[in-house]
Amino acid sequence: MITLPKASDLLSISDVKKLVGLSESAIYRGVGSKTFPKPVKFGPKMNRWIKAEIEQWFTDRIAERDVA
């Protein structure tokens, strides 16, 4: 069973940019190369990222750093 995120757990591109410190183009390049979480499309001009997926992305970057 899928647990639906609360509205407060959905992040706009502006929120994601502030959180991760990347530009919009860098975020979308990462999405395209499958190195950054994909947004959920709610309409032609409305994308939202799931906060837990962004947090996991951070955790994965830290784990990669610690292995190297």
C-alpha positions as CSV (number, residue, x, y, z in Angstrom):
1,M,0.0,0.0,0.0
2,I,1.3,3.4,-1.0
3,T,1.5,6.1,1.7
4,L,0.5,9.4,0.3
5,P,2.6,12.4,1.2
6,K,1.0,15.4,3.0
7,A,0.8,18.6,1.0
8,S,3.5,20.0,3.3
9,D,5.8,17.2,2.1
10,L,5.6,18.3,-1.5
11,L,8.3,20.8,-2.6
12,S,8.2,23.3,-5.5
13,I,11.3,23.9,-7.6
14,S,12.0,27.0,-5.6
15,D,11.9,24.9,-2.4
16,V,14.2,22.3,-3.9
17,K,16.7,24.9,-5.1
18,K,16.9,26.5,-1.6
19,L,17.2,23.1,0.0
20,V,20.0,21.6,-2.2
21,G,21.7,24.7,-3.4
22,L,21.5,23.8,-7.1
23,S,20.2,25.8,-10.0
24,E,16.9,24.8,-11.7
25,S,18.8,23.7,-14.8
26,A,21.2,21.5,-12.7
27,I,18.2,19.9,-10.9
28,Y,16.6,19.1,-14.2
29,R,19.9,17.8,-15.7
30,G,20.1,15.5,-12.7
31,V,16.5,14.3,-13.2
32,G,17.3,13.6,-16.9
33,S,20.4,11.7,-16.0
34,K,18.6,9.8,-13.2
35,T,20.9,11.2,-10.5
36,F,18.3,13.3,-8.9
37,P,14.7,12.5,-7.8
38,K,12.0,13.0,-10.5
39,P,9.2,15.4,-9.7
40,V,5.6,14.4,-9.6
41,K,3.6,16.1,-12.3
42,F,0.3,17.6,-11.2
43,G,-0.4,19.5,-14.4
44,P,1.5,21.0,-17.4
45,K,3.1,23.7,-15.2
46,M,3.1,22.1,-11.8
47,N,5.8,19.8,-10.6
48,R,6.4,18.9,-7.0
49,W,9.2,16.8,-5.4
50,I,8.6,14.5,-2.5
51,K,10.5,15.8,0.5
52,A,11.5,12.3,1.7
53,E,13.1,11.6,-1.7
54,I,15.2,14.8,-1.6
55,E,16.2,13.9,2.0
56,Q,17.2,10.4,0.8
57,W,19.2,12.0,-2.1
58,F,21.2,13.9,0.6
59,T,21.7,10.7,2.6
60,D,23.0,8.9,-0.5
61,R,25.5,11.7,-1.3
62,I,26.8,11.4,2.3
63,A,27.1,7.6,2.0
64,E,29.0,8.0,-1.3
65,R,31.4,10.5,0.3
66,D,32.0,8.1,3.2
67,V,32.8,5.2,1.0
68,A,35.3,7.1,-1.1
